[in-house]
Amino acid sequence: MRGRHFVYDLVEDTNVVKKPGMKIILNQFIDGVGETGDVLTLSPAKAYKNFLVPGLAVYATPENIAKYKVDENKPKDKSNFSSPYVQRTMRCLSRLVLQITMSKTEPWTLEPWHVRTSFRKAGFVVPEDTITMPPVKISGPDLSLQEKEFYVTVKINNKEEVNVRCRIHHWATGLEKLPWDEFHWKKPREPLIPEQAAELANIPLA
């Protein structure tokens, strides 16, 4: 007999059945996840590895529900932020010292695409239309601008805004190359635009 002549009964393979979600209760605030007392329903593997083992949550047992005064029917307060990860993104950008590398030999004027490219080199994808440039024109090459600070403003999700510290670095090859300044991003620098000095002082230096 050929294979087409056989008749098969479909039997469920319980080894590959998706396991039901596990309910856990957060015992502390977790940025981008939720507040203390929030109930999450996750896959058992994710709940165990990411929350229960590190001690960030507990099982949603009747005792813990009473302990953390959980009311699953209570509507969650809507966050004022556009997404759960905005605070984390703003904190990362605010601590960044964005090195904008410009030519030491060819004339240039700083434009949003220069800033976008510098963000990309630093590991951030920032569209040009979300970048607000400084209020003055910055042109070079001009070694008086070397490592001086200014900031650009980035708008996230068309709502939140964060100021990002920037520094100009002139680049060239051969004998024109400037000497390497070790840990330059940790050193305080002079503001390029005096009107931005007060705001730069409030931006944390990584």
C-alpha positions as a printed Julia matrix, in Angstrom:
206×3 Matrix{Float64}:
   0.0    0.0    0.0
   1.12   3.5   -0.71
   1.18   6.39   1.74
  -1.99   7.86   0.29
  -3.86   4.74   1.25
  -3.16   5.13   4.99
  -5.65   6.77   7.34
  -4.27   8.67  10.35
  -5.89   9.81  13.58
  -4.81  13.26  14.77
  -3.51  13.06  18.33
  -2.54  16.18  20.29
   1.1   16.39  21.24
   1.03  17.77  24.77
   4.78  18.41  24.7
   4.4   21.32  22.29
   1.16  22.81  23.6
   1.62  26.45  24.57
   1.52  26.79  28.32
  -0.99  29.23  29.81
   0.24  32.59  31.0
   1.43  33.01  34.59
   0.21  35.89  36.71
   2.75  37.73  38.83
   2.65  40.88  40.98
   5.35  43.53  40.77
   6.79  44.3   44.2
   8.55  47.49  43.02
   8.45  50.07  40.29
  10.14  48.91  37.07
  10.8   51.51  34.43
   8.97  50.61  31.24
   7.01  47.78  32.9
   4.76  48.98  35.71
   4.21  50.1   39.28
   4.23  48.2   42.58
   1.1   46.03  42.78
   0.58  45.77  39.03
  -0.41  42.3   37.83
   1.36  40.96  34.74
   0.42  37.88  32.74
   3.52  36.45  31.09
   4.82  33.16  29.79
   6.14  31.02  32.68
   9.7   31.12  31.34
   9.77  34.92  31.01
   8.04  35.49  34.33
  10.46  33.2   36.16
  13.69  34.34  34.5
  13.09  38.1   34.23
  10.99  38.86  37.31
  10.72  36.1   39.92
  14.38  35.06  40.1
  15.72  38.66  40.28
  13.17  39.37  43.03
  11.23  41.98  41.06
   7.89  40.23  41.44
   6.01  37.54  43.36
   3.48  34.91  42.4
  -0.1   36.15  42.24
  -1.28  33.94  45.11
  -4.29  34.94  47.26
  -1.88  35.85  50.07
   0.2   38.15  47.85
  -2.9   39.67  46.27
  -4.05  40.62  49.78
  -0.56  41.75  50.82
  -0.13  44.13  47.89
  -3.83  45.15  47.91
  -4.26  44.22  44.3
  -7.52  45.13  42.59
  -7.42  43.62  39.09
 -10.67  45.38  38.17
  -9.27  48.79  38.98
  -8.44  50.7   35.78
  -4.78  51.58  35.51
  -3.86  55.24  35.63
  -2.92  56.48  32.21
   0.69  57.54  32.03
   1.49  61.07  30.97
   4.24  59.64  28.78
   3.71  58.56  25.19
   5.14  55.07  25.82
   6.46  52.97  28.72
  10.03  53.39  27.47
  10.15  57.16  27.02
  11.63  57.83  30.47
  14.44  55.36  29.82
  15.12  56.84  26.37
  15.18  60.38  27.75
  17.57  59.37  30.51
  19.96  57.72  28.02
  19.95  60.69  25.67
  20.34  63.24  28.46
  23.52  61.48  29.66
  25.0   61.22  26.18
  27.91  63.4   25.07
  27.36  63.48  21.32
  30.64  63.89  19.47
  29.98  65.59  16.12
  32.99  65.01  13.88
  33.54  67.67  11.23
  36.33  68.28   8.72
  39.42  70.19   9.8
  40.35  71.03   6.2
  37.09  71.43   4.23
  34.46  74.16   4.83
  31.19  73.08   6.44
  28.04  74.36   8.13
  26.44  72.19  10.79
  23.11  70.77   9.59
  20.57  68.29  11.04
  21.92  65.44   8.93
  25.34  65.84  10.59
  23.66  65.46  13.97
  21.56  62.51  12.78
  24.68  60.75  11.52
  26.47  61.36  14.82
  23.51  59.9   16.71
  23.64  56.84  14.45
  27.36  56.37  15.18
  26.51  56.52  18.88
  23.85  53.81  18.45
  20.68  55.92  18.31
  18.29  56.22  15.37
  17.05  59.83  15.43
  15.17  61.19  12.37
  16.17  64.64  11.18
  12.69  66.11  11.63
  12.85  65.38  15.38
  16.05  67.42  15.86
  15.89  71.1   16.82
  19.19  72.76  16.0
  20.92  75.49  18.06
  19.67  79.06  17.56
  22.91  80.17  15.88
  24.73  79.06  12.75
  27.79  76.91  13.42
  30.36  76.84  10.62
  33.95  75.75  10.21
  36.59  74.6   10.14
  37.24  76.76  13.17
  39.52  75.39  15.9
  38.05  77.89  18.36
  34.95  75.63  18.3
  36.97  72.51  19.15
  35.3   70.55  21.98
  33.06  73.46  22.92
  29.58  72.47  24.03
  26.08  73.2   22.83
  22.88  71.21  22.85
  20.25  70.08  20.38
  16.7   69.19  21.33
  15.22  65.83  20.32
  11.45  65.28  20.27
  10.34  61.71  21.03
   7.04  60.34  19.7
   6.12  63.89  18.71
   5.58  64.7   22.41
   8.46  64.52  24.9
  11.58  66.62  24.43
  15.1   66.1   25.74
  18.23  68.22  25.39
  21.37  66.39  24.27
  24.88  67.68  24.97
  26.99  67.99  21.79
  30.64  68.8   21.06
  32.41  69.64  17.83
  35.52  67.64  16.99
  37.67  68.53  13.98
  38.93  65.51  12.09
  41.77  65.16   9.63
  44.39  62.64   8.59
  48.17  62.67   8.62
  49.94  65.69  10.07
  46.68  67.63  10.24
  45.26  65.18  12.77
  44.63  66.59  16.26
  46.13  64.74  19.25
  43.92  62.28  21.09
  42.43  63.58  24.33
  41.82  60.61  26.63
  38.43  60.51  28.38
  37.52  63.79  26.72
  33.79  63.12  27.16
  34.15  63.2   30.96
  35.78  66.62  31.07
  33.73  69.82  31.44
  33.97  72.15  28.47
  33.18  75.77  27.67
  29.73  76.51  26.19
  29.82  77.4   22.51
  26.61  79.45  22.88
  26.53  81.56  26.09
  22.71  81.53  26.15
  22.8   77.72  26.53
  25.2   77.73  29.49
  22.51  77.48  32.19
  20.75  74.55  30.51
  24.05  72.74  29.85
  24.85  73.02  33.56
  21.62  71.12  34.3
  22.35  68.29  31.88
  24.13  65.43  33.71
  27.66  64.75  32.47
  28.25  61.03  31.96
